[in-house]
Amino acid sequence: MTKLKVIICGAGEVGRHAAEVLADADHSVTVIDSCAEHLRTVADELDVRTLEGNAASATVLREAGAASADVVVGATDSDEVNLVAASVGRAIGAKKSIARLHHRAFFAKDLDYAKHFGIDRLICPEYSTAGAIARALHNPAALAIEQFAGGRIDMHEFSVSEDAPAVGVALQDTRMPPNTRLAAVLRNGQVLIPDASTCLERGDRVVLVGNSDTFDEARRLFRKERPKRRKVVLMGGTPMAVWLCRALREHAWSIRLFETNKTRAEELAEKLDWVTVLNADPMDKGVFAEEQIALADVFVALLDDDEDNIVGAVFAKAGGVTEAVAVVQRSRYLDLLYHIGVDRSFSSGMVAAQEILHMLDDSPLQKLATLAGDVEAFEARIGPDAKVAGRTLRESKLAPQWSVGAIRRDEDVWVPGANDTIKPGDTLLLIGRQGQQKELRRLLIGH
């Protein structure tokens, strides 16, 4: 990635963490905030430039260098300020702009706020973090869970059950639902890119790709699991909790949400009619015992206070809950929590920083994950000189080293078939053997 000039509006947790990640990647970063104390903290901890002022002001943005910036990021605690800062920064001359939003209303379908304000990307770390938690809870057998194209495509890696319907059956005879594909098989330490004649065996690990709405149906062909309504307890009626309840709604979860504020609890009970909302504190020993929280499969602490979430998760784990999850704003806590009994932890600041970094990465080939054994997943943009441009997948000669899990073209994204054509400007989700990156670059990009 080339060195970029980045302006971040807001020195709160999200802005600070984004600045840290981008500065560590050797980009030139300027942080704007109206609070001198916040800026002093940033300046003491990070090698970035700081500027005190109103991030929505054109004068301040010009002084920060927005006219020649690669990107302006609105990351304050105010959605309105972020929209204005990103829009004005783009109007002044920044090549790209990103606005961090909290409120769900700005993602409503009645108005495209990004298009209206001339902003390249709207991000909601709370929504993205809730989605990451939901995917982790919904797929406990998966060691790697990646999403491609805004959550419309899922990719999971997991072990095949011995009595799964697809075991011993050629893929061409396996009734896979539409828009799904078995992308890779790990067998006896070897990576196989499957074709129509491939038969799965006991002990195989697989990488499955599919549209989010058909993925579960496909997964059941390879992993036979007894239907079980799992129990999850959520502590805190925050917006992230609401996102998480919606994300878990269709996945056989029994959800209980504890909120200590009576008015908020009543509001949530009316809004989330599939959730049991209780106006109580799950960290109260009497409530914990009376509500049998110890029998929950998962406890997720979602309050706005890091310390309360950490204490709540540890309290639940010590009380007998199978798995404890804590959401923290301060990303420095993440590496510590496992050692004190918290099974998983998530930081919305880190999620936001990763989204921003991914958007700014202008390299045509980006590694997404290393999966089982020597399996790698990449996101690749097809250049005009690519050898595969204008060819169908069948003609592309990517197999047997690589499998195309998905294609994104403009606003469309789908899991392709053998007769789909690859076009310049497409973005591909690729899964294949490790160590083939040079050849992959030659085929897809042309150099």
Residue pairs with C-beta under 8 A, 6 or more apart in sequence:
1 25
1 360
1 361
1 362
1 363
2 362
3 26
3 27
3 28
4 22
4 27
4 28
4 70
4 71
4 360
5 27
5 28
5 30
5 65
5 68
5 69
5 70
6 22
6 27
6 28
6 29
6 30
6 69
6 70
6 71
6 73
6 360
7 29
7 30
7 32
7 61
7 64
7 65
7 66
7 69
7 71
7 72
7 73
7 89
7 94
8 15
8 18
8 19
8 22
8 29
8 30
8 31
8 32
8 73
8 75
9 15
9 32
9 33
9 55
9 56
9 72
9 73
9 74
9 75
9 76
9 81
9 82
9 85
9 86
9 89
10 31
10 32
10 33
10 55
10 74
10 75
10 76
10 77
10 82
10 100
11 19
11 31
11 32
11 33
11 35
11 38
11 39
11 41
11 42
11 50
12 33
12 38
12 75
12 76
12 77
13 329
13 330
13 348
13 349
14 75
14 100
14 125
14 348
14 349
14 352
14 353
15 31
15 33
15 73
15 75
15 76
16 31
16 38
16 41
16 42
16 45
16 46
16 349
17 331
17 347
17 349
17 350
17 352
17 353
18 73
18 75
18 349
18 352
18 353
18 356
18 357
19 29
19 31
19 42
19 46
19 48
20 45
20 46
20 353
21 350
21 353
21 354
21 356
21 357
22 29
22 353
22 356
22 357
22 360
23 29
23 46
23 47
23 48
25 357
27 360
28 49
29 46
29 48
29 49
30 48
30 49
30 50
30 51
30 64
30 65
31 39
31 42
31 48
31 49
31 50
31 51
32 50
32 51
32 52
32 53
32 55
32 60
32 61
32 64
33 39
33 42
33 50
33 52
33 55
33 76
34 52
34 53
34 54
34 55
35 52
36 52
39 50
39 51
39 52
42 48
42 50
43 50
51 60
51 63
51 64
53 59
53 60
53 63
54 60
55 61
55 74
55 76
55 81
55 85
56 81
56 84
56 85
56 88
57 88
58 88
58 91
58 92
61 72
61 85
61 88
61 89
61 92
62 92
66 72
66 88
66 89
66 92
66 93
66 94
67 92
67 93
67 94
68 93
69 89
69 93
69 94
69 95
70 94
70 95
70 96
70 360
71 94
71 95
71 96
71 97
71 98
71 356
71 359
71 360
72 85
72 86
72 89
72 90
72 94
72 96
72 97
72 98
73 86
73 97
73 98
73 99
73 100
73 356
74 81
74 82
74 83
74 84
74 85
74 86
74 89
74 97
74 98
74 99
74 100
75 82
75 100
75 352
76 82
76 85
76 100
77 102
79 99
79 101
79 102
79 103
79 106
82 99
82 100
82 101
83 99
83 101
83 106
83 113
83 117
83 119
84 117
85 99
86 97
86 98
86 99
86 117
86 119
87 97
87 99
87 117
87 118
87 119
89 97
90 96
90 97
90 118
90 119
90 120
91 118
96 120
96 121
96 359
96 360
97 118
97 119
97 120
97 121
98 119
98 120
98 121
98 122
98 123
98 356
98 359
99 114
99 117
99 119
99 121
99 122
99 123
100 123
100 124
100 125
100 352
101 107
101 122
101 123
101 124
102 124
102 126
102 239
103 239
104 124
104 127
104 239
104 242
104 243
106 113
106 122
107 113
107 122
107 124
107 127
113 119
113 122
114 120
114 121
114 122
120 359
121 359
123 352
123 355
123 356
125 348
125 349
125 351
125 352
125 355
126 238
126 239
126 240
126 243
126 348
127 240
127 243
128 348
128 351
128 352
128 355
129 240
129 327
129 346
129 347
129 348
129 351
130 240
130 241
130 243
130 244
130 246
130 247
131 147
131 151
131 243
131 247
132 346
132 351
133 244
133 247
133 300
133 325
133 327
133 344
133 346
134 244
134 247
134 248
134 251
135 145
135 147
135 154
136 145
136 325
136 344
137 230
137 232
137 248
137 253
137 298
137 325
138 248
138 251
139 145
139 156
139 158
141 158
141 159
141 223
142 156
142 157
142 158
143 157
143 158
143 371
143 372
144 155
144 156
144 157
144 369
144 370
144 371
144 372
144 377
145 154
145 155
145 156
146 155
146 368
146 369
146 377
147 153
147 154
147 155
148 155
148 368
148 379
148 405
148 406
148 408
148 413
148 429
149 406
149 408
149 413
149 427
150 413
151 212
152 211
152 212
152 413
153 209
153 210
153 211
153 212
153 405
153 406
153 413
153 415
153 429
154 209
154 210
154 211
154 212
154 215
155 183
155 207
155 208
155 209
155 377
155 405
155 429
155 431
156 207
156 208
156 215
156 219
157 205
157 206
157 207
157 208
157 371
157 372
157 375
158 205
158 206
158 208
158 219
158 222
158 223
159 203
159 204
159 205
159 223
160 166
160 167
160 200
160 201
160 202
160 203
160 204
160 205
160 206
160 222
160 223
161 167
161 222
161 223
161 224
161 225
162 202
163 224
164 200
164 221
164 222
164 223
164 224
165 174
165 220
165 221
165 224
166 174
166 200
166 221
166 222
167 200
167 201
167 202
168 199
168 200
168 201
169 199
169 200
170 196
170 197
170 198
170 199
171 182
171 194
171 195
171 196
171 197
171 198
171 199
172 196
172 197
174 221
175 221
176 182
176 218
176 221
177 210
177 214
177 217
177 218
178 211
178 214
179 210
179 211
179 214
179 414
179 415
180 208
180 209
180 210
180 211
180 214
180 215
180 217
180 218
180 415
181 208
181 209
181 210
181 403
181 405
181 415
182 194
182 198
182 206
182 207
182 208
182 209
182 222
183 193
183 194
183 207
183 208
183 209
183 403
183 405
183 431
184 191
184 192
184 193
184 194
184 206
184 207
184 371
184 372
184 375
184 403
184 431
184 432
185 191
185 192
185 193
185 194
185 198
185 200
185 204
185 205
185 206
185 207
186 192
186 204
186 205
186 206
186 372
186 373
186 375
187 201
187 203
187 204
189 373
190 373
191 373
191 374
191 375
191 432
191 433
191 434
192 198
193 399
193 400
193 401
193 402
193 403
193 432
193 433
194 403
195 399
195 400
200 206
200 222
205 372
205 373
206 222
207 371
207 372
207 375
207 377
207 431
208 215
208 218
208 219
208 222
209 405
209 406
209 415
209 429
209 431
210 218
210 415
211 414
211 415
216 251
227 252
228 252
229 252
229 253
229 254
230 252
230 253
230 254
230 297
230 298
231 253
231 254
231 256
231 295
231 296
231 297
231 298
232 248
232 253
232 254
232 255
232 256
232 296
232 297
232 298
232 299
232 300
233 256
233 257
233 258
233 282
233 293
233 296
233 298
233 299
233 300
233 316
233 321
234 241
234 244
234 245
234 255
234 256
234 257
234 258
234 300
234 302
235 258
235 282
235 283
235 299
235 300
235 301
235 302
235 303
235 309
235 312
236 258
236 259
236 301
236 302
236 303
236 304
236 309
237 257
237 259
237 261
237 264
237 265
237 268
237 277
238 302
238 303
238 304
240 302
240 327
240 348
241 257
241 302
242 268
242 271
242 272
244 300
244 302
245 255
245 257
245 272
245 274
245 275
246 272
248 255
249 274
254 276
255 274
255 275
255 276
256 275
256 276
256 277
256 278
256 291
256 296
257 268
257 272
257 275
257 276
257 277
257 278
258 278
258 280
258 281
258 282
258 287
259 265
259 268
259 277
259 278
259 279
260 279
260 280
260 281
261 279
262 279
265 277
265 278
265 279
266 279
268 275
268 277
269 275
269 277
278 291
280 287
280 291
281 287
282 288
282 291
282 293
282 299
282 312
282 316
283 311
283 312
283 315
287 293
288 294
288 315
288 316
288 319
293 299
293 316
293 319
293 321
294 319
294 320
294 321
295 320
296 316
296 321
296 322
297 321
297 322
297 323
298 321
298 322
298 323
298 324
298 325
299 312
299 313
299 316
299 317
299 321
299 323
299 324
299 325
300 325
300 326
300 327
301 308
301 309
301 310
301 312
301 313
301 316
301 324
301 325
301 326
301 327
302 309
302 327
303 309
303 312
306 328
306 329
306 330
306 333
309 326
309 327
309 328
310 326
310 328
310 333
310 337
310 340
310 342
312 326
313 324
313 325
313 326
313 337
313 341
313 342
314 324
314 340
314 341
314 342
316 324
317 323
317 324
317 341
317 342
317 343
318 341
323 343
323 344
324 341
324 342
324 343
324 344
325 342
325 343
325 344
325 345
325 346
326 337
326 342
326 344
326 345
326 346
327 345
327 346
327 347
327 348
328 334
328 337
328 345
328 346
328 347
329 347
329 348
329 349
330 347
330 349
331 347
331 349
331 350
333 345
333 347
334 345
334 347
334 350
337 345
338 345
358 366
364 380
364 381
364 383
364 441
364 444
364 445
365 378
365 379
365 380
365 381
365 437
365 440
365 441
365 444
365 445
366 378
366 379
366 380
367 376
367 377
367 378
368 377
368 378
368 379
368 429
369 376
369 377
370 376
370 377
370 434
371 377
371 431
374 433
374 434
374 435
375 431
375 432
375 433
375 434
376 431
376 432
376 433
376 434
376 437
377 405
377 429
377 430
377 431
378 429
378 430
378 432
378 437
378 440
379 427
379 428
379 429
379 430
380 427
380 428
380 430
380 440
380 444
380 445
381 425
381 426
381 427
381 445
382 388
382 389
382 422
382 423
382 424
382 425
382 426
382 427
382 428
382 444
382 445
383 389
383 424
383 444
383 445
383 446
383 447
384 424
384 446
385 445
385 446
385 447
386 422
386 424
386 443
386 444
386 445
386 446
387 397
387 442
387 443
387 444
387 446
388 396
388 397
388 398
388 422
388 443
388 444
389 422
389 423
389 424
390 421
390 422
390 423
391 421
391 422
392 418
392 419
392 420
392 421
392 422
393 404
393 416
393 417
393 418
393 419
393 420
393 422
394 418
394 419
396 404
396 422
396 443
397 443
398 404
398 430
398 432
398 443
401 432
401 433
401 436
401 439
401 440
402 430
402 431
402 432
402 433
402 436
402 440
403 430
403 431
403 432
404 416
404 422
404 428
404 429
404 430
405 415
405 428
405 429
405 430
405 431
406 413
406 414
406 415
406 416
406 428
406 429
407 413
407 414
407 416
407 420
407 422
407 426
407 427
407 428
407 429
408 426
408 427
408 428
408 429
409 423
409 425
409 426
409 427
422 428
428 444
430 440
430 444
432 440
441 447
